[in-house]
Amino acid sequence: MKILICDDEALIRDVIKEYLLLENYEVYEAENGLSAIEIIKNNNIDLIVMDIMMPKMDGYQALKEIKKIKEIPCIMLSARGEEFDKLIGFDLGIDDYVTKPFSPKELVARIKAVTKRTQNENNIFKYEDLVLNDLAHEVTIEGNPLSLTPKEYELLKYLIQNKNIALSRETILSNIWGFDFYGDERTVDTHVKMLRNNLGKYRYLIKTIRGMGYKFEIKK
């Protein structure tokens, strides 16, 4: 699981990171909202720990911009514990609010609670009669299971998780095949072609972005 820590204080990032690494999380760091947005655009982040008061772009504004890109669970940090600040955060859709100073162990416990809850909420994707059930590791159309290879399933799941976001071939390759994969970007094209064939009448949901990559597009 990939977690982004966004805080302008390096010491706080280091402490949180140390505890998260002990729990085998993959950790990304940003020192302001602008950096956080760039990381979100290029990585499949599962949860954000976001400070409010930061230079260049504060946590509130960063979260607004991130939600235009992707819905990601967020725990907000603040040195201020006023009810007004909490209400603003929850109005923006945060999942939890932690006041500084805090216990790193408690923060990790809250991260586990939020991820468990959101995973349970997000393990089924449904569009008309196309259903991806991640608990069953199954994709069906009109109730009929599709015969997908493991990589085709991972590819479809990744595209769905990032729906309406244009993803480069390089980004897809690194997230599905890993950074140590020795093949080239044509691997992505080949698997997209096979996946489209399996999706049949829903093949149109995977759009080709000329000169870049692909997007799983669903009209809002």
C-alpha positions in Angstrom: 0.0 0.0 0.0 1.3 3.4 -1.0 1.0 6.3 1.5 1.8 9.9 0.8 3.0 12.1 3.7 2.6 15.8 3.0 4.1 18.1 5.7 6.5 21.0 5.4 8.3 19.8 8.6 11.0 17.2 7.6 11.2 15.8 11.2 7.5 15.0 11.2 7.7 13.3 7.9 10.7 11.3 9.0 9.0 10.1 12.2 5.8 9.1 10.4 7.8 7.4 7.6 9.8 5.4 10.2 6.6 4.0 11.7 5.0 3.3 8.4 8.0 1.4 7.0 7.9 -0.8 10.1 4.3 -1.8 8.9 5.6 -2.5 5.4 3.9 0.5 3.8 5.5 2.1 0.7 6.0 5.8 1.6 6.1 8.9 -0.5 6.9 12.4 0.8 5.9 16.0 -0.2 6.8 19.2 1.6 3.8 21.2 0.2 0.5 20.9 -1.6 2.0 21.5 -5.0 4.5 18.7 -4.6 1.7 16.4 -3.3 -0.4 17.0 -6.4 2.5 16.1 -8.7 3.1 12.8 -6.8 -0.6 12.0 -7.0 -0.6 12.5 -10.8 2.3 10.1 -11.3 1.7 7.4 -8.6 -1.2 5.2 -7.5 -1.4 6.6 -3.9 -3.8 4.7 -1.6 -3.9 7.2 1.3 -2.7 10.7 2.1 -1.5 12.1 5.5 -1.9 15.9 4.9 -0.8 18.8 7.0 -3.0 22.0 6.8 -0.5 24.8 7.2 2.2 24.6 4.5 3.9 27.1 2.2 3.0 27.5 -1.5 -0.3 25.6 -1.2 -2.0 24.6 2.1 -3.6 21.3 2.8 -7.1 22.5 2.2 -6.4 23.8 -1.3 -4.3 20.8 -2.1 -7.1 18.4 -1.2 -9.5 20.4 -3.4 -7.2 20.0 -6.3 -6.4 16.3 -5.6 -10.1 15.5 -5.6 -10.4 16.8 -9.1 -7.9 14.1 -10.1 -8.8 11.2 -7.9 -10.7 10.3 -4.7 -8.1 9.2 -2.2 -8.7 8.6 1.6 -7.1 11.5 3.6 -6.1 12.0 7.2 -5.5 15.6 8.0 -2.9 16.9 10.4 -3.0 20.3 12.2 -1.4 22.1 15.1 -4.8 23.6 15.6 -7.7 21.6 17.1 -10.5 24.1 16.7 -13.9 22.7 15.7 -14.0 25.1 12.8 -10.8 23.7 11.2 -12.2 20.1 11.6 -15.5 21.0 10.0 -13.7 22.5 7.0 -11.7 19.3 6.6 -14.7 17.0 6.9 -16.6 19.2 4.5 -13.8 18.6 2.0 -14.2 14.9 2.5 -11.3 13.9 4.8 -11.6 10.6 6.6 -10.0 11.6 9.9 -8.4 14.5 11.7 -5.3 14.4 14.0 -4.1 17.3 16.1 -0.4 17.9 16.6 1.4 16.8 18.7 0.3 13.2 18.1 1.3 9.7 18.9 2.9 8.0 15.8 1.4 4.7 17.0 -2.0 6.2 17.2 -1.6 7.7 13.7 -0.7 4.3 12.3 -3.7 2.8 14.0 -5.9 5.5 12.4 -4.4 4.8 9.0 -5.1 1.1 9.3 -8.7 1.9 10.3 -9.3 4.3 7.4 -7.7 1.9 4.8 -9.7 -1.0 6.1 -13.0 0.9 5.9 -12.3 2.4 2.5 -11.1 -0.9 1.1 -14.4 -2.5 2.2 -16.3 0.3 0.6 -14.4 0.2 -2.7 -13.9 -3.5 -3.4 -16.7 -3.6 -5.9 -16.9 -1.5 -9.1 -20.1 -1.5 -11.1 -20.9 0.2 -14.4 -24.2 -0.8 -16.0 -23.8 -4.7 -16.1 -20.0 -4.6 -15.9 -18.8 -5.6 -12.4 -15.4 -5.9 -11.0 -15.5 -7.7 -7.6 -12.0 -7.4 -6.1 -12.9 -9.7 -3.1 -13.8 -12.4 -5.5 -11.1 -11.4 -7.9 -13.7 -11.6 -10.7 -15.0 -9.5 -13.5 -18.4 -10.2 -15.0 -20.6 -8.8 -17.7 -24.4 -9.6 -17.4 -23.4 -12.0 -14.7 -21.0 -14.0 -16.9 -17.4 -14.1 -15.7 -14.7 -13.0 -18.0 -11.6 -15.1 -18.6 -8.9 -12.6 -17.8 -5.2 -13.3 -17.3 -3.8 -12.0 -14.0 -2.1 -9.1 -15.7 -5.3 -8.2 -17.6 -7.2 -8.2 -14.3 -4.6 -6.0 -12.7 -4.6 -3.6 -15.6 -8.4 -3.3 -15.6 -8.4 -2.7 -11.9 -5.7 -0.1 -12.1 -7.5 1.7 -14.9 -10.7 1.7 -13.0 -9.0 3.0 -9.8 -7.8 5.9 -11.9 -10.9 6.4 -14.0 -11.1 9.5 -16.1 -7.3 10.1 -15.6 -5.0 10.0 -18.6 -2.3 7.5 -17.8 1.0 7.3 -19.7 2.3 3.9 -20.9 5.3 4.4 -18.6 3.1 5.0 -15.6 1.0 1.9 -16.4 4.1 -0.2 -17.0 5.7 0.8 -13.7 2.6 0.2 -11.6 1.5 -3.1 -13.2 4.8 -4.7 -14.2 7.1 -2.9 -11.8 10.2 -0.8 -12.3 12.5 -3.8 -12.8 10.5 -5.1 -15.8 12.7 -5.5 -18.8 10.1 -5.3 -21.5 9.0 -2.1 -23.3 5.9 0.0 -23.5 4.4 -2.2 -26.3 3.6 -4.7 -23.5 1.0 -2.2 -22.4 -0.5 -1.9 -25.8 -0.7 -5.7 -26.3 -2.5 -6.2 -22.9 -4.9 -3.3 -23.6 -5.8 -4.9 -26.9 -6.5 -8.3 -25.2 -8.4 -6.6 -22.4 -10.6 -4.7 -24.9 -11.4 -7.9 -26.7 -12.5 -9.5 -23.4 -14.6 -6.5 -22.5 -16.7 -6.8 -25.7 -19.4 -4.2 -25.7 -17.5 -2.2 -23.0 -14.3 -2.0 -24.9 -15.1 1.7 -25.6 -14.5 2.5 -21.9 -10.7 2.2 -22.5 -9.8 5.3 -24.5 -6.5 5.7 -26.3 -4.7 9.0 -25.6 -2.7 9.5 -28.7 1.1 9.9 -28.1 0.6 9.2 -24.4 -1.3 6.1 -23.2 -4.8 5.2 -22.0 -7.8 6.4 -19.9 -10.7 4.4 -18.5 -13.4 7.0 -19.2 -16.8 7.2 -17.6 -19.0 10.2 -18.2 -19.8 12.0 -14.9 
